[in-house]
């Protein structure tokens, strides 16, 4: 069965449109923009016009909803062109899903129509400078103060936070709650007095889009900023949102891995040594065969997680497996693409060095792979093993 068999005709048309956009508009400029660490304003505007920021938003709110499987393949295409573009819509999609699943009717009406067009772009703020993966140990807090909340604390590694208009902020509204997760809420906050985007963090790869530190100092949020209108549900809400986020990161990894494989395969057919194309040398041929096999397996695992999500089932284990497998596979393929290219693989005149710098992000982003393994084994025990 072809991968495209999971899509209906309308979704295939959307995917074809995105593929054309990547081939015609993204790939010719990605290297220059990436090396200059330039924000891709024109490409983001094209993504808005294509409806990419509305892929998780229903028709009634002006979106162009697609299945999670279609979303996976669209994300893969974007990352194949430049992984940063897929990152520019990752957190936005998670916040869209959070609003759909947990938002009040007023919150959905207020944000989703403008999020669907990209007029409002959203991101989420979880990680803190001293907290890492231990989200329940966060120190950012929002204390009820009159008719709203006073927010204080800091977040780091927040992608798109300088240019996003909406931030889903994970914070403590009841620091004394026991267990701790019952004191955590998500606040829907916008830029204003008391919120400072202090700096763009320097990065190995993932250039172009910003990853920033945020500081909240007596920031005022209205009482109705709490996602869903009730305090204390933020941790469970965000864990559900991260199922989508981890599928998205897995999809980004597929795109990077595919780009590296395609470049390596092309180069191996063009480059000759000892009188024949280098793919005919067994050492190179074996690398290419393994790269293609592992990428195909990772894609099927990611699509499995997508189908389970669309069926309405809990997919923290499946999303964790997809993210773990796809990200490790992308890292391996990117390294092997450098091997296939030889010395040229180390040159900034070839894109494989970019794939090698971008791939590690998916290993540590949206929960490190060590955390994914914890989630997977916990669910294996809880579920009594794998379903047959």
Helices and strands as residue ranges (DSSP letters): G 3-6, H 9-21, I 22-26, H 27-36, H 41-49, G 52-54, G 59-61, H 68-81, H 83-102, H 105-117, E 122-125, G 135-137, E 141-145, E 148-159, E 166-172, G 180-183, E 184-189, E 195-200, E 211-222, G 223-225, G 227-229, H 234-270, E 272-273, E 276-277, G 278-280, H 282-310, H 316-341, G 342-346, H 352-364, H 369-383
